[in-house]
Amino acid sequence: LAYALGRKLKEAVESNKRST
């Protein structure tokens, strides 16, 4: 669970950074 959550969080952060 932690792995999936961490991966999702990282993906969200990357998406946000890319959007910027």
C-alpha positions, 0 to 999 in steps of 0.5 A: 500500500505504501509503495502504491501511495508513494508512487501515486504521490510522486506521479502527482508531484511530477504532474504538478511540476510539469504543469508549472 
